């Protein structure tokens, strides 16, 4: 979040002090009073101006420009300030009536155009010049003064920008087309800040694209609309009983079929549930004659004799009609839209489905807190002709030769009902829409067109505009926004980059390439065999026999490893074997894995850098007579050397205490002969998973129970070849399912927990065997991504596997998925699961991430309404902010930033982490939506948040002016205590009740969050000579001990912490027994030509809490501290930087203090 504050502040003049840090971005001044931060008193009132409660997101700040130049300044500053770094984006708001997230943002800055709301009229050109932030009721009132109006919105509270860019359906549409068809000129700010005009002579391609093309090209700051004479409208409103639905359906169909001579008449028909009007669903009819003719003869006359619950007719101005038609906001709103042919039977059956939909909602939502709407609006074919005569638009209706109905529905739920209840309304609304779509298909009345202004974020209106218009939008977006700012940096709204092939005839890509569409259903052709010669059949059979022979030979060679006869006549001792692929990667066993390269934030890299310092420090201590100075013998240099005996920095390996897996040659696996657990036991486990939610499917959301059962069926009852990835998924999935069975569930299956888990070693061995066959050039697939992500959960080669899964995701395009729904739902789940693990492991291992957030457009699941969803969302937020922290605070470029800026960055990151942590803590048993299966996940996220806070606060310098080299800031120490206290609390409970689960939880924590908290507290104990934290450190070692018996990662962590704790305890205890004379120590050091003090030549400053110059037993200068770090490597041999990369240079000593 600090990126946004700094960018906005420096660029817009709020905090000029940090502007230099954003070089080469220019400084801008004069816009300070246009910014609203969350701490400003006007921030919340401005947020409340968004229409629906679920759209009232809280951006990091709001920018409220008042003219076009300020929009250009703001947009340019924001785009240039980020330049792809960090996870924040930009939103643009006109009126705030779109779906949630279309015009506002959480992680970013919102450019709010509501202050640009002026309207003027030029009589000479007959143009109304309208700014985007205006509301239609105010625009109509202003134009009334000049005796004119425009084809604007019917709801007076709707804003200008979204209405016109999405099309704009009005009372005047029959005569003037959509609202966008009346726009003669657009004033637009492009992504680079350039201000251009778009009309039929200047930038005509952009002019046409903006008419229905949405927010793909720039920010429109003025609409010049053709004005029409203002007249009093004849306006009639009727409420009818739903019993008259058949009559109303016939009337709507006839009204839609009226010819263009009756285009001055408009009709809106809706069915509503609103208990403040009626306890039952009722029909609402709005009929308008734009010429004020109360006696016009239309199809609406058919319902004038129907008894009305309420009826009113009036002549009024467009301004009063719009003001009186405002629908109250403040509710959580969900809505969708479709278009279908004008068919009475479709309308009647849709009304029946509406009644069922309302009843379903009322079963779970308080009817008094629920309102529903269901609209029929005429869409006569001649409207497209009107649009074409006015220069055309992007909607694509000119290719539709028949009359249609524009249908939409919506549910509004009072926020007091809670987020979980609203989630139900969203789900039921989506299901209802699918029913309507299926209904129209069954009656041959379905149409592709989706009206953008009524569409939900899960729909794709741009994709229904037709191939030519889709390509036009793509071309114009590429021409006017070549860097894709409005596709990537301004993600709200419907983006052409997210428009997918409609799989119909023909798709846009095929039209562009002028090729036959492969997705177009083609009539089958009768195939005939042509006999080429009398020998043809014999030749074919001979080829087949040869191919079968070759196939059998290759299979035998690959499965048995038999040598082939030497073609060169050499000795049989050197017989050839079938080689593996030219490019391959043999994944080593756990006992032989090497760490390889580790980046700057890693233990190995740091250890190698300080090796010489260790030798120098010990050499200095040998030359100085420490014993003569009164040092305890236990802390003599020789004693420390013995404690750190065996120091080596070679990339060696240590044997695994686990039962070794028999080695199989790579690619020499016959999966059909590998043993599996008994089928009857597996069937019991799978039946249990169908009836009782299992922890595996909670922790690994990339699988669904039914899908996993089918995968198991494919392995156990194979009727066709299975892939290596399926084999891995089944074995690892069953491994976790076996460990998740409790005693009660085991009893129901007629067995014991011990008997079930006895098969886990077999499953683990199968998974390890399969790992030997992994190949670098395997074809990426969803299966491979999931398999690699599963393997990382229990292997010390986690980073190699998860980075391979991440690269496969990129190859598959999972980072650019358009929506988190439908066919993409599983892909999105797979992507974000791998993204979270990849970011965590990259931070822990000190590696360069594969994923870059600025290149990701795949949406994050927005459901945060129930407790489990908030826990899962917090896990993803943790991953996203981890990536930002690694880049912003610990990358090579981050080290060049001033301490002042880094301090501000720390404060902003800490605020975001605290916010996420509060969200997690709100998910607790007191929440009615709580699910105990998410308890462990919530605790993991809480501990990892503390760990990240510790890392972030490590950047802050200590508050005292005289500090010890190992002293951390008070905030850092408090966060470290929080992390370790929480770890001990959770660990002690789980060791007592679920020791296996604790091992899993601990391994996840150590994999995803550098465990720097232990180092901070131990270093703080040394720096302050305080024993206050030593019991907590001892408790941590105790809870690490049980998992260390079976987990290499936990064992290495336990051993390192135990060694470090012993050193800290010795130093702390010795500080009370004796002290050194610093000047005498310095004299001896200088006599022996050994540097004393820090790198600047200044003597080390003593701790303010102690009067003695040196307040610990052994003189631990910075070099000596580095020596301790070398000791950890010597203690552990091939120390796994994936397990404890918390011992990294930025965390140990901040050289910038």
Phi, psi and omega in degrees: 000333181299329178305317184290315180301314181294317181297310182294319184293312183292318184284329187253003170093010182280315181234082185296341185295335182258006186296327181296333181290343182263008179305138014266015178297135182289160176270140177236143179230166175094357181247015183300322182281003176265359183259141173233118176260165184300337180273352181282143183296335182271359184294306183296316176303324179290321177300324182292350179280349172293147191293302184264153182294323180285353174265355183275065178285160182248095176288168178296325173199161177249140172245125183242081179291158182242358176204174185298319181298322179291326174298315179299316179299312183296312183296315180298317181297315182293317180296315183287329183293323184277306181053040175087000182264139176083165183255070173218151184224189187234142173237155178233129183239133174256286180250340177084030181255000182285179178294160184303125179095352181282334184223021178204168187206155177266302181269076180167199183240136177254124172273107186262113184270013186294339177282344178266080190232023182277155177224135177221163181230131178254108185294326182294319181264351184057040179245135171265121181262113191237127176277156191289337184276000181288156174254144191296328179297323179285324180294313179299320181296320180291318181289333176302329180298335181256004178075023180227169173211183179221168179279078184250191186289152181272332174272118188296342183270352181289143179277169187281311192302304182296322181302311185281324180288338179265358181129285177096092178268126186225175175296339184263004188298326179299329183262322187246003183081194177292162181304322181296336180288345178267358180278117181272332182207139172248133168262125191230137170261117180279173186299329180272007179091354179292139178256122183230164171248149180229119178210191186286354178239333178247122183050054185295332178294320177291321179303312181290322181295326181290342182275080181106351184277357175072209190262051184258357193232326184175184177258117179280125183252353174200137175246121175262107187251143175292128181271152175234155181301139180271126178230160173293133178274145165271119190234121181233132179237129179226139170247128182236159173290146179294350177295341182261026184298322181297317179297317180294320179299316178297320180296317181297316180299314180294321180296320180294328182278359179296150181278177188292346178295342180253025185292345178283358180256136182232150183219135171233123180243131179217151173250133187224146167247118179203105187293344176287344178256312182203146177289343182248163173298134181232165180258134174245135179233126174243117178242133182226136168248115187288348177265001179079015183274109181280349186249014179297140180266116180219176178296342179298339180301336183297337183254002183291336179268356179284133179304133184252141171289328178204144179211138178209135174228140186203152170258125183206163179285162177298325180298315180288324178297318180291319179296326181277354182254013181288126177272125182303142179259200178089001178257167172275118189246140174225134181203155179219176181210155174213170174226139179212170183294152181284092187223124185299321182295323177298315181298316182297314183287331175295323177297321178296317178295326177299317179298319178294320179300313181298319181294322177298317180295320182292340179289334183241348182239137176304118184304331180285345180254015184231136171227137178233151177223147186213109192251142164243124176230132180298140175227075183292149184296334183289345176299325178294325178294321177298315180298319180297320179295338181260020175106352177084158176222188185266356191291337175080013182281350180292347177265002181260112186273000186236161178287149186220170176244128174270110185253142175210156177218159179201151176234133178242122184242132178299133182303336180296342178286345176094160183290326180296320179295319178296325177300323177296317179299319178298314182296316180293325179293319177296319179295321178297317179298319178297324177295317179297318180298316180295323177299313182295325178294318182295336180254016178056037181240008184284149177228154181282328192303129174238123182283120188302319187289342178254357190284151172274159182299339179279350181268169185230075183297321181300327180289353179256008185278354183098151188302315184294317181290322177300316180292325178297317179297318178300313183296315182292319178299319180292326183285319185264346177222067188296336179271358175072029180300316183281355174263322186255313187276336179240080192282346184293152180086185183266121187252138181294333178292340180260002179283128184253167176298133182279001179058026178239191190254123337265161179280163186298321182297318181291325177296317180298318182277353180058046177235164177292132183288120182288340180269355181283125176298127179244148178297135181294144180255140178287124183262134180238143179273136178249121181275112184282322179199170181290338180268003187299310182298320180295319180294318179298315180297322179295317178298318180298317180298319180295319179296321178296319179297314179298316180300314181296322180295315180296319178298319179295319180295318184285327184274331184247347179069025182288141179287150174266154177299141181289129180279349182254001179077015179284173184299147178293343178295339181248033181298146181278149170247156177299120185284159172289175179304155182303317176249116181211176176214114176276120179279121185288163176287167183297331184283347186237010184287139176249155186285324184074200183290138172234135183288186183306315180277056180221157181292313184301314182299317180293320182298318179294325181291330185257011181300315180295327179296324177300311182297319180293319182295315180292324178296318179297319182292329178291323182285333181268136180278083183293322181300324180294338180273359177092020180283142175299142182299327182297338182247025174290160177305321178295325180293319178294321179298321178293322179296328181256029185301138175090024184295122175217146178249010179294153180276075183259178180236158175239144181293150179271135179286345180293162179298124183294146177267129179306132183286135174242139176301144180301141177067016182248051186243126173251093186298334180295338181259356177284136183289150177231159175301157181304141184295326181293324177292319179296318178299322177295318178298316182291322176295323176298319180296332178287331185258329181236124179301127181261148185301328181302319182282347172276314183286332181238084186287008180277353180241147170247149185306310183298320180294317180295322178299319178295324178295318177297320178299321180294331179277314185282328181235058187294122174251353178207163183301144177248156181274161175302323182294319177297319179301315180295313181302317182292313183294314180290321178299315177295326178303312180288325178295319179298318181287342181273351182286130177263179185295321180296315180293322178297321178297322178295333179270001178075030180213192180239162178298319181298320180294320180293315185285346177296339180275353184294326179297323178296316180295320179295320178297320177298318180295318179295322178295319179296328179298332179293344183256006179293140184234142183298324185262027176296145180293126180293143179202167176300321180297316181294321178300314182291322180295315180296323179292327178290318183296327181295343183291340184223014185242146177283355175260036186303316185296318181298320183287314184290326177291326175294320177296321180294319178295324177296320177300318179295318179298326181276353181076021181292343179277358181234034180285142187280333186206155179262063184197168175058225183294339182272356186299310181295320180298318178297318179298316178298315183299310185289329175296313179291323178302315182297314180291323181295318180294317180296314181291325178298319178293314183292325183268353183067036181253160176283127183295152174278316180277145172234122189301325182293344180261006183256125175245354178300125185290152173271143178304127185270354183286106176234029189272338178243167186299312178302321180295324179292324177295313180296319179297322178295325177298317178291320177300321177301315181296317182296314182288332175299316177299319179295318181296316180299319182284318188279327186252333189236004176283169180299318180291331181294332182292343182274352182281147181295157180297326180298314179293318180297324177296318177295322178297319179300315182298321181289318177298319180298320179297319179292320179296319178297323179295316178296320181296321177296322178298319179294318182292337176289343176272094185215172183301342178285342178283128181297341179267008184294144176230121186298339180293344180262007183297312181297320179298318179297320180291322177299312181298320181298314180294318180295326177296318175300318180296316177295321177300319178299314180297316182295314181292343178297339179289331182292138174285154176298154183286333183286151180281334178244111187230157175279150180303335182262003182286134176252169177292158179300322180297321181294317180295318180297318179295320179296317177298319178299317181296312183289322178297317179294320179299315180295317180302311181291317182298314181297321179292315184287327177298326181285319188253333185208071184299325178295317178297325180295322178299319178294314180300315181296318179297324177295315181298314182291334180281325191258345182222118177307129188273057185287343186301320180296317181296320181297313182291321178296316177296323178295322177298318178295316184294323184261355185053036182251136179265009187299324184265356182297320176299322178294319178298320178296322178295323178298314179300324180294318181282342175282338189296311182300312178296334182294342181292332184236346184250119178300321181297311180295324181295316179294321176296314180300313182296320180295314181294322179297316179296316180296320180296321179296316179298314180297318180297318179297317182293316181295315182293327181286338184295336181271350184267325181200166177221164182256161170263110187296319183294323178293320177297321181292319180300316180295323179295317181292323179300323181267014177058042178244132182294138179238132177106200183268184186294340181272358181090356180278143178295152179292132184277136182284163180289135184292343181281350183230139182285338183287144179302317177242124189247024171219160192298302181265133185294091186269082172286181183301322179297323180292323175300317177299327179297321177300320179298320176299326180299323178297321179293319180294326180295325190251358178070256182273056189313129186276103180294344176289336184268328185216058178278011174293335179277076183236160188305313182295336184274335186275310183216127178267100186291351179274358181290000000 
